[in-house]
Amino acid sequence: MGIGQSQARVGRSQNRMKLAQNQIYRQGDEYLRIVELERLEVQYKAVRNLLTGEGAHQRVSKKEFCRLIKGATLLTQDEVRLLRGEAPSPAE
């Protein structure tokens, strides 16, 4: 294995994101919220409007979910509050 190959591996591992329950991702005009996170599966809810919360529950493998959110944006809690019309948390 050459130096370039080991550096490529390091670069890939730095781009990994850790999935967690209640994370919300924006994918186009749709929001995906992780409802239940298991070892091999993810149950998520796809909604178009965060205010109403109306949407369909889906259960897919982690691998499939990661492919689904590729290119999506993970929203911060403050971004979610703003989209829901709530006041952002006070700065510390």
WOLINTA-V326525 format. One record per residue. PHI is phi in whole degrees, 0 to 359 (* if undefined). PSI is psi as a letter, one per 30 degrees, with the letter a starting at -180 (none if undefined). NEAR is the number of other ideal C-beta (glycine too) atoms within 8 Angstrom. Layout:
BEGIN
phi,psi,near
PHI,PSI,NEAR
PHI,PSI,NEAR
END
This chain:
BEGIN
phi,psi,near
*,k,3
274,l,5
298,e,5
300,e,6
291,e,8
291,e,9
293,e,8
297,e,8
296,e,8
298,e,8
300,e,8
293,e,8
291,f,7
287,f,6
271,g,6
287,k,6
244,k,5
265,k,4
284,k,10
213,l,7
299,k,7
72,g,6
291,k,9
237,k,12
247,k,12
260,k,9
235,j,11
67,b,4
259,g,3
236,k,9
246,k,12
242,j,13
248,k,11
286,j,14
269,e,8
219,k,7
243,k,8
244,l,7
300,e,3
242,f,5
230,l,9
230,k,13
256,k,12
226,l,12
239,k,12
260,k,9
229,l,12
265,f,7
228,j,7
290,f,10
291,e,7
277,e,6
72,g,8
283,k,6
181,a,8
255,k,5
276,k,8
227,l,8
233,k,6
222,l,10
289,l,8
301,e,10
299,e,6
294,e,8
295,e,12
297,e,9
294,e,7
295,e,10
268,g,10
300,k,6
89,f,4
279,l,10
251,k,6
281,k,8
274,k,11
282,l,6
298,e,7
295,e,8
296,e,8
295,e,11
299,e,11
297,e,9
295,f,9
273,f,8
82,g,5
263,l,6
285,k,4
293,l,7
293,k,7
294,k,4
289,k,3
265,none,2
END
